[in-house]
Amino acid sequence: MYLLNKIPIALCGLALITPNLAVAAIDYLAIPLASGFDFPVGKPDSKGYYKARGFWPNGHLGEDWNGRGGGNTDLGDPVSAIGDGIVVLSRDLRMGWGNVVIIRHAFLDKSNKVKFIDSLYGHLNERTVVLNQRILKGQKIGTIGTNHGMYIAHLHFEIRKNISIGMHRSKFAKTYANYYSPTSFIRANRQCQTSQKLHPTPVNTFAPYPGGSPRAKFPRIASTILKKPSPRGDSKKIIPEVQNSVKPATPKPGLLRALTSPPRLTPKVQDIITEKKKPSLLNPAKPRKRIGLLSRLRSRFSKESKPRSNSRPRGLFPRR
């Protein structure tokens, strides 16, 4: 196993001062320095993948990596740690992020100074590491995902100079003061000086973030449990009690019933319709005399009836 020894109180008493963010006292964990950095997919040289979206300050603060097959062909492909380090965040944050892993790395730069960076891996389909776990370069830390179906499968990858950002990107300047261009950083630090000594690395530097898996909307109802038959031969059926049972919703009327049933009218409109149907007292309607078919034919073809004109109507300019 690896050491998780905390440095004495003189080091643990420090607090991180970040504007508008409340952060607890920083702890330190001893980890080895990173020997170098590789790409997170298609290790070590991103073989079979391409950078679909690059890094630019005040815009996209990381890189989106896709498989060359396009679409969701890279869904479930392994994601590897770019270097030795320790996990400082492993959560399903949802809220546009999904499963996220952040690993902290300590390394020696060109001037032999110890520096710290955070590598972020977002939109993962699954996470295979836990908080405070020591990670080796090239170790699988998760798989490429879609942020629960929100995006086409890809890896969102960031490298940060400022180890206080965490998931509060809006609280910090989106410039090179806080971020590295991931590809440029990896190419410049493929090999780093190593040391057998463990180096104290600060952890617990992030402010609390409200994201996470939501609670279930409805209580889970326990299923029926059948008890094994006793030696006497009688079996008992145990039904667990559920305090907060969910009542089924009342069924809605069907579409056919809604179409065939007459519409509901207000009393005022109904009174106006009934008044129109009543016969007027001043001009009572005269009863119609019913005439049979034979009587109508006789009246039509009798000699007393006027003959119908066979002449066609002429227009404005009749022919001569």
MARTOR-133895 format. One record per residue (C-alpha): residue in one letter; z, y, x. Coordinates in steps of 0.2 Angstrom, whole numbers, plus 5000, padded with zeros to 4 digits. Layout:
<rs>
AZYX
...
</rs>
This chain:
<rs>
M500050005000
Y499950185005
L501350315007
L501850434994
N503250505004
K503750684998
I503950815012
P505750885014
I506451015002
A505851155014
L504051105010
C504251054991
G505151214986
L503451314987
A502651374971
L500851414968
I500551594963
T499051604952
P498651754940
N498951714921
L499351534925
A501051454926
V501151314939
A502651204943
A503251184961
I502051104973
D502350934979
Y501650854995
L500950684998
A500550615015
I498750545016
P497450515030
L496150645034
A494350605028
S493150535041
G491650615032
F490750635015
D489350545006
F488450574990
P489350514974
V487950404967
G486750294976
K487950284991
P487850345004
D486250445002
S485950454983
K484550324984
G483750304966
Y484450464960
Y483950644959
K484750814956
A484250864939
R485151024939
G485851124954
F487251234959
W487151424957
P488651554957
N489151634941
G488151494932
H488151304934
L489551274946
G489151094950
E487650974951
D486950854938
W486450684945
N485250574935
G484450404938
R482550404942
G482250294927
G482650444916
G483550454899
N485050334898
T484450214911
D485850264922
L487250234909
G488650134916
D488050154935
P489450164947
V490150324953
S490950324971
A492150444979
I491350554992
G492750535005
D494550475008
G495850564997
I497050554983
V496750564964
V497550724957
L496850714939
S496150564929
R496050604910
D494950594895
L494950784892
R493550784878
M493150964874
G491450954882
W492150864897
G492450684892
N493250574906
V493550674922
V494250624939
I494750744952
I495050684970
R495850794983
H495250775001
A496050835018
F494850855033
L494550945049
D493251075049
K492151125064
S493551235071
N494851085070
K495751165056
V496451065042
K495651115025
F495751045007
I494451024994
D494350954977
S492850844971
L492650834952
Y491750694943
G491350734924
H490650654909
L491150484915
N490950324903
E492550254911
R493850284924
T494450154936
V495750254945
V497450324940
L498450484945
N499150484963
Q498050334968
R497450344986
I495550324987
L494350275001
K492650335004
G491350244994
Q492650174982
K492150154964
I493150284953
G492150264937
T490450254929
I489050374923
G489250424905
T488750534891
N490350624886
H490550514871
G488750534866
M488650724868
Y487350724882
I486050614890
A486950504903
H487250594920
L488550644932
H489250814933
F489850844951
E490850984959
I491651024975
R492951164975
K493751264989
N495151324978
I496251184974
S497151274960
I495751284948
G495951114939
M495151124922
H495451314920
R493751374927
S493651524916
K495251594925
F494451604942
A492951684950
K491351584949
T490851624967
Y490751544984
A492551604986
N493051464975
Y491651334975
Y490451244988
S488651204984
P488951014984
T487450954992
S487551085006
F489351035009
I489050855011
R487550875022
A488650985034
N490050865034
R489350685035
Q490450655050
C492250735052
Q493550715066
T494850585061
S496650555066
Q497850415063
K499250525058
L499550555039
H499350735034
P500450815020
T499250865006
P499850974991
V499750904974
N500350964957
T499351124959
F498551134942
A499151224927
P499351114911
Y497751094901
P497751064882
G496350944882
G496550754878
S496150614866
P496550664848
R497850574838
A497250454824
K496950544808
F497650404797
P499150284801
R498650114806
I499149984792
A499749824799
S498849664795
T499649524786
I500649404797
L500749224793
K502249134799
K502148964807
P502748824795
S504548774797
P505048594800
R505548584782
G503748614777
D503948784768
S502948934774
K503349114771
K502149254771
I502849414778
I502049574773
P502549724784
E503049884775
V502050034777
Q502950204774
N501450324775
S500150224765
V498450304762
K497950314744
P496150274740
A495150424734
T494550434716
P492750374714
K491550514711
P490350504696
G488650424700
L487050514702
L486350444686
R487950494676
A487850674683
L485950684678
T486050614660
S487650694655
P487450864646
P488051014656
R489651094652
L489551264644
T490751404643
P491451434625
K490651604624
V488951524628
Q489251384616
D489651514602
I488051604605
I487051444603
T487851394587
E487551564579
K485751554583
K485651384574
K486451454558
P485151504544
S485151694541
L485751744523
L484551894521
N482951794525
P483251614520
A482051494526
K480851434512
P480751244511
R479051174516
K478051064504
R477550904511
I475750854508
G475050684511
L473550644521
L472350604506
S472850774498
R472450864514
L470750784516
R470250824498
S470651004500
R469651014516
F468050934510
S468050994491
K466751114485
E467951254482
S468451264500
K467451384511
P466151304522
R466451314541
S465251414551
N464151314563
S463651474572
R464251484590
P465151654595
R463951764605
G464351864620
L464152054623
F462352034627
P461651904614
R459951824618
R458451894608
</rs>
